[in-house]
């Protein structure tokens, strides 16, 4: 669209996995067997390109519907998969100013995810939003400076979880880099 400056895509998908590792019961001391079945189906929409010669955009959203279709563990049967957000979203835009400075900003969203399910405990990792920004300046033909700032709001979030533990996400980070070519 927009005279071939912007690409729009959509995908509908379904993934089925057989012989998935599953516990033989609800007790965490029980052994694993390869007899489970999982299914993830969803929709992905994205846009990428240039709205104008100076303004570029990228964005995407994914919807996932997941399920343990067969499990020897009755706590999993018919339930959503662990660590699989229902919705995730990201958007990024940059704008090249006439003075040679390029600025950009973006957001990321991840829906809450189920981190652990036992007979006694259900742990859910909450959803989160992240805000990032950048500025880049071409000083000379061979020297460029770039300022990146991630997680500007210093959001506390869980980056990964599994196996009974969680890894916190990175806090606010700012970096200045120089790229020198010769």
Secondary structure as UniProt FT lines:
FT   TURN            2..5
FT   STRAND          6..23
FT   TURN            28..29
FT   STRAND          32..50
FT   STRAND          55..70
FT   TURN            74..78
FT   TURN            82..83
FT   STRAND          87..96
FT   TURN            98..99
FT   STRAND          101..110
FT   STRAND          113..117
FT   STRAND          122..125
FT   STRAND          128..138
FT   STRAND          143..150
FT   TURN            152..153
FT   STRAND          158..162
FT   TURN            163..164
FT   STRAND          165..168
FT   STRAND          173..180
//
